[in-house]
């Protein structure tokens, strides 16, 4: 079955860190770019960032709101991508999804999401 | 703050046609293809339309997409109760070098 499964969400204090994982199965993970998207409760979708494949040197790009605080990485041997979140703020509270980029930047596979709550 | 603007809501009775607009700019919609996502309540988004007007396998043909200049549209013909969801347009933005989502439109079936 083609799927992405996120894990690692939870409650963290402002200023803290958290690392999310996105485990892939059912497709050639190493050849795919992976994106992270978040959604605060009752709000719309917000793109967080992406990591490209090895053929494009694992290049990363981030939204301005997380640049310098979040880092995306991947381990192709484990079919897993990661989102390292540092210096967390209350406004980072959201459900975080990972998604595979398909043709023309269409995100054709999504995970079920993992909740991150930043609160004291 | 999203750079793609959608109406916050749209509605129709079963069987009607509903259209959702998505307004962008030369650096996103005009320069790149538009994708549409459907998000049913409490679930992850799902790809509905890609490359402006293509439907992934399994998406009913009552969903259609179009693009002209800096705007795009999603049409739902023969509206059904299961179409009640939030809909988002999206595209890559060449100036910001980020992927941008629309503000989202909630479709209600009356």
Interface residues (C-beta under 8 A of the other chain):
Chain A: X35 X37 X44 X45 X46 X47 X50 X61 X62 X63 X64 X97 X99 X102 X103 X104 X105 X106 X107 X108 X110 X111 X112 X113
Chain B: X2 X32 X33 X35 X37 X39 X44 X45 X46 X47 X50 X51 X56 X86 X88 X90 X91 X92 X96 X97 X98 X99 X100 X101 X102 X103 X104
